[in-house]
Amino acid sequence: MWPLLLLSIITLACVIDRLFFWADLTKKNKRLPKLILEKYKENSNNFLDFLNKKTNNPYSEILINIFNMDFSNEKDFENGLEMNLINMNKEFNKYGYIFNLTIGIAPLLGLLGTVLGLMDSFSFIDLGSVGTNAKEVTGGISEALVSTAYGLIIAIFTISFSSYFNSCIKDEIISLREFGIKFQILFFKNFSK
């Protein structure tokens, strides 16, 4: 039971961190992509100064990273965008390995607790006398099954949040890609003038 408790505490801390991360990111990114595009249309000369003030979001981070790269054509810009999206995906998927480990190992730890509990319960059986230790044996069996249930509950809880976070990641990557394409069109339209 102790490994399950430790695993559940670690997983819960990671879930809480990701919930705050996605709530904060969603709140910040409602208007920001449109604002960035408008600022670039208004004044492309002071655009990097504007981006440097807004560094705590993926949209400006991607553009800052792309502008720090040497690109001479649209293909280089696209490659830079793709590379930055891969890096953002890694950042967004923080704790993904912990969630996958928890989903896989929590039921197994629960089963291990059940097997050990059953072995302990069967040690109460006195082969010479029938029914004298029935309370200890049945109480031990029911206590042993609790660890399996606990392991399954942890895995189900983690799968639920992991699926939610994966959908957030997918939606955010799609939004970033769409933003990057819009900015690329705007940039090279401005660049060709």
C-alpha positions as CSV (number, residue, x, y, z in Angstrom):
1,M,0.0,0.0,0.0
2,W,2.8,2.4,0.7
3,P,4.2,2.4,-2.8
4,L,0.6,3.1,-4.1
5,L,0.2,6.0,-1.7
6,L,3.6,7.5,-2.7
7,L,2.7,7.0,-6.4
8,S,-0.7,8.6,-6.0
9,I,0.7,11.6,-4.2
10,I,3.3,12.2,-6.9
11,T,0.7,11.8,-9.6
12,L,-1.7,14.1,-7.9
13,A,1.0,16.8,-7.5
14,C,1.8,16.5,-11.3
15,V,-1.9,16.7,-12.2
16,I,-2.4,19.8,-10.1
17,D,0.6,21.4,-11.7
18,R,-0.7,20.7,-15.2
19,L,-4.2,21.9,-14.3
20,F,-2.8,25.3,-13.3
21,F,-0.5,25.3,-16.3
22,W,-3.3,24.7,-18.8
23,A,-5.7,27.1,-17.1
24,D,-3.1,29.9,-17.1
25,L,-2.1,29.2,-20.7
26,T,-5.6,29.1,-21.9
27,K,-6.4,32.4,-20.2
28,K,-3.3,34.1,-21.6
29,N,-3.7,32.8,-25.1
30,K,-7.3,33.8,-25.8
31,R,-6.3,37.2,-27.3
32,L,-2.6,37.0,-27.7
33,P,-2.2,35.4,-31.1
34,K,-4.5,38.0,-32.7
35,L,-2.7,40.8,-30.8
36,I,0.7,39.6,-32.0
37,L,-0.4,39.6,-35.6
38,E,-2.0,43.0,-35.3
39,K,1.2,44.4,-33.7
40,Y,3.3,43.1,-36.6
41,K,0.9,44.6,-39.1
42,E,1.1,48.0,-37.3
43,N,4.8,48.3,-36.8
44,S,7.2,45.5,-37.9
45,N,10.3,47.5,-36.9
46,N,9.5,47.4,-33.1
47,F,8.0,44.0,-33.2
48,L,10.8,42.2,-31.5
49,D,10.7,44.6,-28.6
50,F,7.0,43.8,-28.3
51,L,7.6,40.1,-28.3
52,N,10.4,40.3,-25.7
53,K,7.8,41.9,-23.3
54,K,5.5,38.9,-23.9
55,T,8.0,36.1,-23.4
56,N,5.9,33.9,-21.1
57,N,3.8,32.3,-23.7
58,P,4.4,29.9,-26.6
59,Y,3.3,32.2,-29.4
60,S,6.0,34.8,-28.7
61,E,8.6,32.2,-27.8
62,I,8.2,30.5,-31.1
63,L,8.6,33.8,-33.0
64,I,11.5,34.9,-31.0
65,N,13.3,31.6,-31.6
66,I,12.5,31.8,-35.4
67,F,13.8,35.4,-35.6
68,N,17.0,34.3,-33.8
69,M,17.6,31.7,-36.5
70,D,19.0,32.5,-39.9
71,F,16.3,32.0,-42.5
72,S,16.4,33.2,-46.1
73,N,13.3,31.7,-47.5
74,E,9.9,30.3,-46.6
75,K,11.1,26.7,-46.4
76,D,13.7,27.7,-43.7
77,F,10.9,29.5,-41.9
78,E,8.7,26.4,-42.0
79,N,11.5,24.2,-40.7
80,G,12.1,26.6,-37.9
81,L,8.4,26.6,-37.0
82,E,8.3,22.8,-37.1
83,M,11.3,22.5,-34.9
84,N,9.9,25.0,-32.4
85,L,6.5,23.1,-32.4
86,I,8.4,19.9,-31.5
87,N,10.1,21.7,-28.6
88,M,6.8,23.2,-27.4
89,N,5.2,19.7,-27.6
90,K,7.9,18.5,-25.2
91,E,7.2,21.4,-22.9
92,F,3.5,20.8,-23.0
93,N,3.9,17.1,-22.3
94,K,5.7,17.7,-19.1
95,Y,5.0,14.8,-16.6
96,G,3.6,12.7,-19.5
97,Y,6.1,9.9,-18.6
98,I,5.0,10.0,-15.0
99,F,1.3,9.7,-16.0
100,N,2.1,6.8,-18.3
101,L,4.2,5.1,-15.6
102,T,1.3,5.5,-13.1
103,I,-1.2,4.1,-15.5
104,G,0.9,1.1,-16.1
105,I,2.2,0.4,-12.6
106,A,-0.6,1.3,-10.3
107,P,-2.8,-1.7,-11.1
108,L,0.2,-4.0,-10.8
109,L,1.2,-2.6,-7.4
110,G,-2.4,-3.1,-6.4
111,L,-2.3,-6.7,-7.5
112,L,1.0,-7.2,-5.7
113,G,-0.6,-5.9,-2.5
114,T,-3.5,-8.3,-3.0
115,V,-1.2,-11.3,-3.5
116,L,0.9,-10.4,-0.5
117,G,-2.3,-9.8,1.6
118,L,-3.7,-13.1,0.5
119,M,-0.5,-14.9,1.4
120,D,-0.7,-13.3,4.8
121,S,-4.4,-14.2,5.3
122,F,-3.7,-17.8,4.4
123,S,-1.1,-18.0,7.1
124,F,-4.0,-17.8,9.6
125,I,-5.5,-21.0,8.3
126,D,-5.1,-23.8,10.8
127,L,-5.3,-27.0,8.9
128,G,-6.4,-29.1,11.9
129,S,-9.4,-27.0,12.9
130,V,-12.2,-26.1,10.5
131,G,-13.8,-22.6,10.8
132,T,-12.0,-21.4,13.9
133,N,-9.9,-18.7,12.1
134,A,-12.6,-17.7,9.5
135,K,-12.8,-14.1,10.7
136,E,-9.1,-13.5,10.4
137,V,-8.9,-15.1,7.0
138,T,-11.9,-13.3,5.4
139,G,-10.9,-10.0,7.0
140,G,-7.4,-10.4,5.6
141,I,-8.8,-11.2,2.1
142,S,-11.1,-8.2,2.1
143,E,-8.2,-6.0,3.3
144,A,-6.0,-7.4,0.6
145,L,-8.5,-6.7,-2.2
146,V,-8.6,-3.0,-1.2
147,S,-5.1,-2.6,-2.6
148,T,-6.2,-3.8,-6.0
149,A,-9.2,-1.4,-6.0
150,Y,-6.9,1.4,-4.9
151,G,-4.4,0.7,-7.7
152,L,-7.3,0.6,-10.3
153,I,-8.7,3.9,-8.9
154,I,-5.3,5.6,-9.3
155,A,-4.9,4.3,-12.8
156,I,-8.4,5.4,-13.9
157,F,-7.9,8.8,-12.3
158,T,-4.6,9.2,-14.1
159,I,-6.0,8.1,-17.5
160,S,-8.8,10.6,-17.2
161,F,-6.4,13.5,-16.6
162,S,-3.8,12.3,-19.0
163,S,-6.4,12.1,-21.8
164,Y,-7.6,15.6,-21.0
165,F,-4.0,17.0,-21.0
166,N,-3.3,15.2,-24.3
167,S,-6.3,16.9,-25.9
168,C,-5.1,20.2,-24.6
169,I,-1.7,19.6,-26.1
170,K,-3.2,18.6,-29.5
171,D,-5.4,21.7,-29.5
172,E,-2.6,24.0,-28.6
173,I,-0.2,22.6,-31.2
174,I,-2.9,23.0,-33.8
175,S,-3.4,26.6,-32.8
176,L,0.3,27.3,-32.8
177,R,0.7,25.8,-36.2
178,E,-2.2,27.9,-37.5
179,F,-0.7,31.0,-36.0
180,G,2.7,30.2,-37.4
181,I,1.3,29.8,-40.9
182,K,-0.7,33.1,-40.6
183,F,2.4,34.9,-39.4
184,Q,4.5,33.3,-42.2
185,I,2.1,34.6,-44.8
186,L,2.1,38.0,-43.3
187,F,5.9,38.1,-42.8
188,F,6.7,37.1,-46.4
189,K,4.1,39.5,-47.8
190,N,5.8,42.3,-45.8
191,F,9.2,40.9,-46.7
192,S,8.6,41.1,-50.5
193,K,7.5,44.7,-50.4
